[in-house]
Amino acid sequence: MPARFETLLPRAAAICALGLAISSAQATNPRDTVRVWRKAHEKAIVADFITLLSMPNVATNVADVEKNAAYIEGQLRRGASRPAF
């Protein structure tokens, strides 16, 4: 093998390895990202859910339904969603 290839090959291999390492570090699994976020916010998620479940929710009582809708709308707005009812 010529001397030129003896030095070029290890350098090319190192560059390829570096490129793979960078691309794999940047490509995170969305499931893992969501799982980390959920774990960090788990207590608030459960507390909000308990609050919603503890509200009266009888379809024939329009006031209760409106209170539930207002609560859910507030939760969506807090999460930077844009609800439209």
Long-range contacts (C-beta under 8 A, 24 or more apart in sequence): 48-75
